Amino acid sequence: MHGQRCSCWYWILLLKDHQGFKTGDMKHAISCYNFLRKWLQSHTKFISNPLYIAGDSYSGMIVPIITQAISDDIEAKRVLNLKGYLLGNPFTDAKFDGNSKIIYYNRMALISDELYESAKSNCKQEYIDVEISNRMCVKDLQTISECTAHINTMRILEPYCPSELPDVRKYLLGTHEDSLHLSDGYPQFGCRNYYCYLCKVWATDISVQKALHIRKGTIKEWGTIKEWVRCNKSMDYDYDVASVVSYHLCLNTRGYRALIYRTESWIKSLNLSIVDDWRPWIVDGQVAGYSREYGNNFTFATVKGAGHTAPEYKPKESFSMFKRWISQKPL
């Protein structure tokens, strides 16, 4: 269903009981697609507007499927004014994404040149599907793991911070008038965990759940999680799409515009012609990043100094990049 072909068949079963807790890459994508079509049917004044599908991080596995689903659906294509899509640091293909990390570690001096060259030789540039019997490769990867174990993978130049703060939420909820006092376990100065914490407090609030029409008991009854969490690992999620590289190639062949920022390894496998080679793009007289333009309106860009989700770390530069691209102006 998600091989090298451009056309795909889609199906989805909508449930209102506990079975609805089970989802996955394809079901998630097509649910979003169906919702979008129904929403636009109810808000017809927006139908003629140029439509772009966008996302960051793991949405890289979802957005291309949604975009191609619209393109595949002849009826939807007549109604929706689909122009293209954009993705920030997208998860695209397990092998491409995993193997590129080792190259990145070396470029950013997290591992030595000697260690990188040893791993490159011993592992034959394959760092994901490694044979246990290849002891030299396994040893190199273990050393690389030790070197990067305490690095903030979201942005390597910032301090390593825990992703969850289990005790702080209860502390603040229990002492409203003293909510500014810090408890043990609160993120240290310089960490960006505050937004995760505040989001958790907000989403767990009963009045918020009522305003969002969340069915009562949903959080407590489904899965093992008893409160809202940012990444619910207890969900019955099916990672049924191994790669979306073929979707990108198909959409490019059909001429849809694309902006991909922060990761490039898999792009080279598309064998697209380079229209405008590597060059800096400027914001307020400063280099904000670098870009490369490929054939059929496929743009790759970097945001200098940004972390995994570029708008979080470099909002001004990211907005400038988006505004120029969406206006079909050079970065």
Secondary structure, DSSP 8 states (H G I E B T S, - for coil): --SS-S---------SSGGGGEEEHHHHHHHHHHHHHHHHHH-GGGTTS-EEEEEEGGGGGTHHHHHHHHHH-HHHHHHS-EEEEEEES---BHHHHHHHHHHHHHHTTSS-HHHHHHHHHHTTT--SS--TT-HHHHHHHHHHHHHHTTS-TT-TTS----S--HHHHHHHHH-GGGTTS--TT---TT--THHHHHHHHHHH-HHHHHHTT--TTHHHHSSS-SS--SS-TTSEEE----B-HHHHHHHHHTT-EEEEES--TTGGGG---EEEEEEEEEETTEEEEEEEEETTTEEEE--TT--SSHHHH-HHHHHHHHHHHHTT---
